[in-house]
Amino acid sequence: MSLVERAMSRMRPGEASVPAGTLSPVIATPSIDAASGATRIAIDLNSMRAAGYLPEQEKDRQFADHFRLIKRPLLQRALQAPVAGVTERRLIMITSALPGDGKTFTSINLAMSIARERDVSVLLVDADLLKPHVSRIFGLQKERGLGDLLMDESQSAESAVVGTDVRGLSILPGGAPLESIAELLGSDRMRRLMQELCTAHPRRIVLLDSPPLLVTSEAQTLIGIAGQVVLVVRAGQTPQRAVTDAIKLIDESKAGGLVLNEARDGLIERYYGYGYGKYGTYGDAGAPKH
């Protein structure tokens, strides 16, 4: 069992995915910046460890090594000189084939790992508007976020970004609930917002925590916007066919890697093909683990 899998196994039932109306562990304390009036949060790393979102402290170094293997190829591609006609590679989508594969866990830890870099910053976007786990984990359910920005074109993308006390890390919450989510995520407004977030900080990496690919149309819409796509697979649980079908949905030019929770090398860099399969529904019914 890898450190990633071990940390995930420590999550108490229901903590990896907190249903609406359920209390989640308090891991972040919000405050208002006196100068700008913007929301800022202080993240309690010990509470994150206790909830299973981070590894035990004695495993930090080994765990960090796993995520270095994951992030290095992503950063290398993201920071290459822009190419005309190529989607912005600093927009990195983290998704999974099915609910319960660990994509939000991976998104959070990858963001924390990238934040340790000296020359870049990272913005973690809660783009899973059906089940905004990132917002719930960090106590940002009531803050303005992506949903509000999509509905109100007068707001700038930066106006909803929440700063943190972790150097180099900021968060864009999910924001207001929406109808027609897939259409809004595929809109020109969404593309402009993502471009604005990248343009504002040329050395910023934008991580999109996405819904699962095989049970939502929203995730498939986001593939068209992302420059790189990382697929998270939970060993021993994700069916082989589901992995194959998810891989087929990803354009090879955007393949950012396949993260196997139990694999020590952590990253496989090639996908092939195209296709789709039916695997159920995703939304308010039930609470799949992420």
Protein Blocks (a to p, Z undefined) as FASTA:
>chain_A
ZZklmmmmmpcghklpccehiacddfbdcdddfklopacddddfklmmmnopaccfklmm
mmmmmmmmmmmmmmmmmmpccdehiacfkbccdddfbehiopmmmmmmmmmmmmmpmkbc
cddddfblklcmklmmnopmmpccfklmmmmmkbcfklmpccdfbehiacddebjadehk
lmmmmpmklmmmmmmmmmmmmkbccddddddfklcfklmmmmmmpmbdcddddehkacfk
lmmmmmmmpcfklmnbjcdfklmnlpacbdedjddddebjcdjeojddZZ
